[in-house]
Amino acid sequence: MRARLTLTLVVMAMVAAACGPAEDATPPPSTTLISTTAPPEAEAVAFVYSYEPGDHHDYAFTLDQTLEMTVDAEGEDGLLGEEIPGDINVTTSIAGTVGYDIAAGPEPGTRQISISGSFDSLEIDGTVDGEPVQEGMIEEGTVPDLVEVPDLTIVIDEHGRLVSVDGDEVPDDLPFFGDPFSELGDFTSGGLSGHFGPAFPDEPLAVGDAWSFAQTEEIEGLDAAMSVDTTYEVTDTGTLNGHPVAVIEFTTETAEVVLDLGEMFQALFDAFGELGNETEDTTVEIPNMTFLITVAPSTATGTVWFDQEAGIVVRSLQDTATTISMLMEFSDSEGMVRTAVTMDLDMQLTAELVQGPSA
């Protein structure tokens, strides 16, 4: 029974990672610079990153997460085991550091960024089936753990457009790196395992200028697609922690995603049934199965403070909310087992530069 619970929570975490919206440096298949009228005193300048080989940057972060999860099970033991909680309402707060180690990229004008991190503290509060939550419940798997320490290497160009991830090239015609789950939201790392800054257009920008990009990718093997629209706007300039900064606000809209995994799992059961026939095992019964995951439409908002002179992000704020529901149902001659799970996840990430050549 324990294995069932762990598997299901892993699936939920993977789907959250797949479909949670977040500010991201993925190269857009089509970037649109929205025509606006800037104030007369605003001078348009190029927005580029100025990382130098050998540089090291540290960002202190706090990640606040609120998880509300309900489980409704019917049938013997349900599908998640005997002791699966029916109601989880938990708030966690994580503090730590994310580090960027900069090296020369493989092509002129590119930089390699090795991203690593450490979690310094974890606070958890809330209830599980009405009882106070304990920190050990995360390790046990009773409360889903959707956050991981970041550990990856990316290559970006001077505008922040992603070139490769862990050595794998990002083709121009595959805005999702060939996998729509790989570059969106990234809830398994809480939005930490990626570049904090946006991808800028080639054109110079001034206060009032905005740009946007849209991404759509079919999900291989399923009759579903991932669609995300992101808009950025330079809204102000000022000073933050001694840095002259441009203030960039963004909004990301993610369309509903419905994943019908029933056919895939049904095929696995059918394969076991055929194996049973080959071995003359007449006891194999193929159950009917429904496995449906729905990610509701969602919106993420945030703000980036960018030092144009130093070419670096000074602070990044991001608010994300996602609702995921899952329905699993098995039926055979012995009866029916059904489990419905709903997960509401709200996350607030703050990252601020604390160490670097210009910190």
C-alpha positions as CSV (number, residue, x, y, z in Angstrom):
1,M,0.0,0.0,0.0
2,R,2.9,2.3,0.8
3,A,4.2,1.9,-2.8
4,R,0.8,3.0,-4.2
5,L,0.8,6.2,-2.2
6,T,4.4,7.1,-3.1
7,L,3.8,6.4,-6.8
8,T,0.7,8.6,-6.8
9,L,2.3,11.5,-5.0
10,V,5.3,11.3,-7.4
11,V,2.8,11.5,-10.3
12,M,1.1,14.5,-8.8
13,A,4.4,16.2,-8.3
14,M,5.5,15.5,-11.8
15,V,2.3,16.9,-13.2
16,A,2.6,19.9,-11.0
17,A,6.1,20.4,-12.4
18,A,4.9,20.0,-15.9
19,C,2.0,22.4,-15.8
20,G,2.7,25.0,-13.2
21,P,3.4,28.4,-14.8
22,A,6.5,30.3,-14.0
23,E,8.8,33.0,-15.3
24,D,11.3,31.2,-17.5
25,A,14.2,31.8,-19.9
26,T,13.1,29.3,-22.5
27,P,13.6,30.7,-26.0
28,P,10.2,31.7,-27.5
29,P,9.3,30.3,-30.9
30,S,8.0,33.7,-31.8
31,T,8.8,36.8,-29.8
32,T,6.5,39.8,-30.2
33,L,7.6,43.3,-29.3
34,I,4.4,45.0,-28.4
35,S,4.2,48.6,-29.7
36,T,3.9,51.1,-26.9
37,T,4.6,54.8,-26.4
38,A,7.4,55.5,-23.8
39,P,7.7,58.8,-21.9
40,P,9.8,61.3,-23.8
41,E,12.6,61.2,-21.2
42,A,12.9,57.4,-21.5
43,E,15.8,56.3,-23.6
44,A,15.6,52.8,-25.1
45,V,18.6,50.6,-24.4
46,A,19.6,47.0,-25.0
47,F,18.8,44.6,-22.2
48,V,21.6,42.0,-22.1
49,Y,23.3,39.8,-19.5
50,S,26.9,40.5,-18.7
51,Y,28.1,37.4,-17.0
52,E,31.9,36.9,-17.0
53,P,33.7,33.6,-16.9
54,G,34.9,32.9,-13.3
55,D,32.1,35.0,-11.7
56,H,30.0,33.5,-8.9
57,H,26.6,34.9,-7.9
58,D,24.6,33.9,-4.9
59,Y,20.9,34.5,-4.5
60,A,19.2,34.2,-1.1
61,F,15.7,32.9,-1.5
62,T,12.5,32.2,0.5
63,L,9.9,29.9,-0.9
64,D,6.4,29.8,0.7
65,Q,4.1,27.1,-0.3
66,T,0.5,26.4,0.6
67,L,-0.9,22.9,-0.2
68,E,-4.5,21.9,0.1
69,M,-5.1,18.4,-0.9
70,T,-8.2,16.2,-0.6
71,V,-8.6,12.5,-1.3
72,D,-11.9,10.7,-1.8
73,A,-11.5,6.9,-1.9
74,E,-14.1,4.2,-2.6
75,G,-13.7,0.5,-2.5
76,E,-11.4,-1.7,-0.4
77,D,-8.3,0.4,0.6
78,G,-8.9,2.7,-2.3
79,L,-6.0,3.0,-4.8
80,L,-3.6,4.8,-2.5
81,G,-3.5,2.5,0.5
82,E,-5.2,2.1,3.8
83,E,-3.8,5.1,5.6
84,I,-3.8,7.8,3.0
85,P,-5.0,11.0,4.6
86,G,-8.2,12.5,3.2
87,D,-7.5,16.1,4.0
88,I,-4.1,17.9,3.9
89,N,-3.8,21.6,4.6
90,V,-0.1,22.5,5.0
91,T,2.0,25.6,4.7
92,T,5.8,25.3,4.3
93,S,8.5,28.0,4.2
94,I,11.9,27.2,2.9
95,A,15.0,29.5,3.0
96,G,18.3,28.9,1.3
97,T,20.7,29.9,-1.3
98,V,21.0,29.4,-5.1
99,G,24.4,29.8,-6.6
100,Y,25.5,30.6,-10.2
101,D,29.0,29.6,-11.3
102,I,29.8,31.3,-14.7
103,A,32.0,29.8,-17.4
104,A,32.5,30.6,-21.1
105,G,29.8,29.1,-23.3
106,P,30.5,26.8,-26.3
107,E,29.7,29.6,-28.8
108,P,30.7,33.3,-28.9
109,G,28.3,35.4,-26.9
110,T,27.1,32.5,-24.8
111,R,27.7,31.7,-21.1
112,Q,27.5,28.5,-19.2
113,I,25.8,28.7,-15.8
114,S,26.1,25.9,-13.3
115,I,23.2,26.2,-10.9
116,S,23.3,24.7,-7.4
117,G,21.6,25.3,-4.1
118,S,21.2,24.6,-0.5
119,F,18.3,24.6,1.9
120,D,19.1,26.3,5.2
121,S,15.8,26.0,7.0
122,L,12.3,24.5,6.7
123,E,9.2,25.5,8.6
124,I,6.0,23.6,8.3
125,D,2.6,24.3,9.8
126,G,-1.0,23.0,9.2
127,T,-3.0,19.9,9.6
128,V,-3.4,16.4,8.2
129,D,-6.9,15.0,8.8
130,G,-7.3,17.6,11.5
131,E,-4.1,16.7,13.4
132,P,-1.1,19.0,13.6
133,V,1.4,18.3,10.8
134,Q,4.9,16.9,11.7
135,E,8.1,17.6,9.7
136,G,8.7,13.9,9.4
137,M,5.5,13.5,7.4
138,I,7.3,15.0,4.4
139,E,10.1,12.3,4.6
140,E,7.4,9.6,5.1
141,G,5.5,10.8,2.0
142,T,2.3,11.6,3.9
143,V,2.7,15.2,2.8
144,P,3.9,15.5,-0.8
145,D,7.4,17.0,-1.2
146,L,7.3,19.2,-4.3
147,V,10.6,21.0,-3.8
148,E,14.1,19.8,-4.7
149,V,17.6,21.3,-4.4
150,P,18.5,22.7,-7.8
151,D,21.4,21.0,-9.6
152,L,21.8,21.6,-13.4
153,T,23.9,23.4,-16.0
154,I,22.4,25.7,-18.6
155,V,23.9,27.7,-21.5
156,I,22.3,31.1,-22.4
157,D,23.0,33.8,-25.0
158,E,23.5,37.4,-24.0
159,H,19.7,38.0,-24.2
160,G,19.0,35.2,-21.8
161,R,17.7,32.8,-24.4
162,L,18.3,29.2,-23.4
163,V,20.7,27.3,-25.6
164,S,21.2,24.0,-23.8
165,V,20.3,22.2,-20.5
166,D,22.8,19.8,-19.0
167,G,24.6,19.6,-22.3
168,D,21.6,18.8,-24.4
169,E,21.0,21.4,-27.2
170,V,17.6,23.2,-27.4
171,P,16.5,23.2,-31.1
172,D,15.0,26.3,-32.4
173,D,11.8,24.5,-33.4
174,L,11.3,22.9,-30.0
175,P,10.5,25.7,-27.6
176,F,9.9,23.2,-24.8
177,F,13.3,21.5,-25.2
178,G,11.5,18.6,-26.9
179,D,9.6,17.9,-23.7
180,P,6.8,20.2,-22.6
181,F,7.3,19.1,-19.0
182,S,10.9,20.1,-18.9
183,E,10.8,23.9,-18.9
184,L,7.5,24.9,-17.5
185,G,6.8,25.7,-13.8
186,D,9.3,23.3,-12.5
187,F,7.5,22.8,-9.2
188,T,9.7,19.9,-8.2
189,S,12.4,22.6,-7.6
190,G,10.0,25.3,-6.6
191,G,10.9,27.4,-9.6
192,L,14.5,27.5,-8.4
193,S,16.2,25.3,-11.0
194,G,16.3,27.9,-13.8
195,H,17.5,31.3,-14.7
196,F,15.8,34.0,-12.6
197,G,15.9,36.6,-15.4
198,P,13.6,36.7,-18.5
199,A,14.7,36.2,-22.1
200,F,14.9,39.7,-23.7
201,P,14.1,40.7,-27.3
202,D,16.9,41.9,-29.6
203,E,15.4,45.4,-29.8
204,P,16.3,48.1,-27.2
205,L,13.7,48.7,-24.5
206,A,12.5,51.7,-22.5
207,V,9.9,52.2,-19.8
208,G,6.5,51.4,-21.2
209,D,7.8,48.8,-23.7
210,A,6.4,45.3,-23.6
211,W,7.1,42.0,-25.3
212,S,5.5,38.6,-25.3
213,F,5.9,35.1,-26.5
214,A,3.6,32.1,-26.9
215,Q,4.5,28.4,-26.6
216,T,2.5,25.4,-27.6
217,E,3.7,21.9,-27.8
218,E,1.9,18.6,-28.3
219,I,2.5,16.1,-25.5
220,E,3.9,13.0,-27.1
221,G,1.8,9.8,-26.8
222,L,-1.3,11.7,-25.5
223,D,-4.0,13.7,-27.2
224,A,-3.1,16.8,-25.3
225,A,-1.0,20.0,-25.7
226,M,0.7,22.5,-23.4
227,S,0.0,26.2,-24.2
228,V,1.6,29.1,-22.4
229,D,1.4,32.9,-23.1
230,T,3.8,35.2,-21.3
231,T,3.9,39.0,-21.4
232,Y,6.7,41.2,-20.0
233,E,6.6,45.0,-19.5
234,V,9.3,47.5,-18.3
235,T,7.2,49.5,-15.9
236,D,9.7,51.7,-14.0
237,T,13.3,52.5,-13.2
238,G,14.8,53.2,-9.8
239,T,17.5,52.0,-7.3
240,L,17.5,48.8,-5.3
241,N,20.3,47.9,-2.8
242,G,22.5,50.4,-4.5
243,H,21.8,49.1,-8.0
244,P,20.2,51.2,-10.8
245,V,17.4,48.9,-11.9
246,A,14.7,48.5,-14.5
247,V,11.5,47.1,-13.1
248,I,10.0,44.4,-15.3
249,E,6.6,42.9,-14.5
250,F,5.3,39.7,-16.1
251,T,2.2,37.6,-16.4
252,T,2.0,34.0,-17.6
253,E,-1.2,32.4,-18.6
254,T,-1.3,28.6,-18.9
255,A,-4.3,26.9,-20.6
256,E,-6.1,23.9,-19.2
257,V,-4.3,20.6,-19.7
258,V,-6.2,17.2,-19.6
259,L,-4.1,14.1,-19.6
260,D,-5.9,10.8,-20.2
261,L,-3.4,8.2,-19.1
262,G,-6.0,5.4,-19.0
263,E,-5.2,4.1,-22.4
264,M,-1.5,3.9,-21.7
265,F,-2.0,1.9,-18.5
266,Q,-4.7,-0.2,-20.1
267,A,-2.1,-1.2,-22.7
268,L,0.2,-2.4,-19.9
269,F,-2.6,-4.5,-18.4
270,D,-3.4,-5.9,-21.8
271,A,0.3,-6.9,-22.2
272,F,0.3,-8.7,-18.9
273,G,-2.9,-10.5,-20.1
274,E,-1.2,-11.6,-23.3
275,L,1.7,-12.8,-21.3
276,G,-0.6,-14.8,-19.1
277,N,-2.2,-16.4,-22.2
278,E,1.3,-17.4,-23.5
279,T,2.1,-19.2,-20.2
280,E,-1.4,-20.8,-20.1
281,D,-2.2,-18.8,-17.0
282,T,-6.0,-18.5,-17.1
283,T,-6.2,-16.5,-13.9
284,V,-5.2,-13.2,-15.5
285,E,-8.1,-10.8,-15.7
286,I,-7.8,-7.5,-17.5
287,P,-9.5,-4.7,-15.4
288,N,-11.1,-1.7,-16.9
289,M,-9.2,1.4,-16.0
290,T,-9.7,5.2,-15.9
291,F,-6.7,7.5,-15.1
292,L,-7.4,11.2,-15.8
293,I,-5.4,14.2,-14.7
294,T,-6.6,17.7,-15.2
295,V,-4.6,20.9,-14.7
296,A,-6.9,23.9,-14.5
297,P,-6.1,27.1,-16.3
298,S,-3.7,29.2,-14.2
299,T,-2.0,32.5,-14.0
300,A,1.5,33.4,-12.6
301,T,2.6,37.0,-11.9
302,G,5.9,38.4,-10.9
303,T,8.4,41.2,-10.9
304,V,12.1,41.3,-11.9
305,W,14.5,44.1,-10.9
306,F,17.3,44.1,-13.6
307,D,20.5,46.1,-13.3
308,Q,21.1,47.2,-16.9
309,E,24.6,48.5,-16.3
310,A,25.8,45.3,-14.6
311,G,23.6,43.0,-16.7
312,I,22.3,41.0,-13.8
313,V,19.1,40.3,-12.0
314,V,19.1,41.9,-8.5
315,R,15.7,40.6,-7.3
316,S,13.0,38.3,-8.5
317,L,9.5,37.8,-7.1
318,Q,7.0,35.2,-8.4
319,D,3.5,34.2,-7.4
320,T,2.1,31.0,-8.8
321,A,-1.2,29.1,-8.2
322,T,-2.1,25.7,-9.7
323,T,-5.1,23.3,-9.3
324,I,-4.6,19.7,-10.2
325,S,-7.2,17.0,-10.1
326,M,-6.7,13.2,-10.6
327,L,-9.3,10.5,-11.0
328,M,-8.3,6.8,-10.9
329,E,-10.8,4.0,-11.2
330,F,-10.3,0.2,-11.6
331,S,-13.1,-2.3,-12.0
332,D,-13.1,-6.0,-12.5
333,S,-15.3,-9.0,-11.6
334,E,-14.4,-8.5,-7.9
335,G,-15.6,-4.9,-7.8
336,M,-14.6,-1.3,-8.3
337,V,-12.0,0.8,-6.6
338,R,-12.0,4.6,-7.2
339,T,-9.8,7.4,-5.9
340,A,-10.2,11.1,-6.6
341,V,-7.5,13.6,-5.6
342,T,-7.6,17.4,-5.8
343,M,-4.5,19.5,-5.1
344,D,-4.5,23.3,-4.8
345,L,-0.9,24.7,-4.7
346,D,0.0,28.3,-4.1
347,M,3.7,29.3,-4.2
348,Q,5.5,32.6,-3.6
349,L,9.2,32.7,-4.5
350,T,11.6,35.6,-3.6
351,A,15.2,35.6,-4.7
352,E,17.7,38.4,-4.1
353,L,21.3,38.9,-5.1
354,V,23.6,38.7,-2.1
355,Q,27.0,37.9,-3.6
356,G,28.5,38.7,-7.0
357,P,30.9,41.0,-8.7
358,S,28.3,43.8,-8.5
359,A,26.3,42.7,-5.5
